[in-house]
Amino acid sequence: MLDTRQTIINTFHDHIKNHGGGYKNWRIGVCTAEDSRTLNLPAAAETLTIQKALSVEDATAVMAYFVYIYDVVRDQQPLVFEDCDVVYLYKVLADNPNAD
């Protein structure tokens, strides 16, 4: 199902609230639907949530909202905005070497 910007934002806020930690403990990114099936985030499996947006612009706007308003860190996965209409969010575990 395709979700609006506001629906994804609300879903992500609820997800963060339910799984705990400050916003800076979370990572957010955008990718294509195809790439979302092969995201290599083994340490994030329990907290990973993926939402398909209505458009590339909506997905990018959701990511920007969390990065600039809540200081969620943008994921370090390679980023090419073309066709990236999926937004994903996950919590960084304390023992994760990629944690900031």
Disulfide bonds with the S-S distance in Angstrom:
none
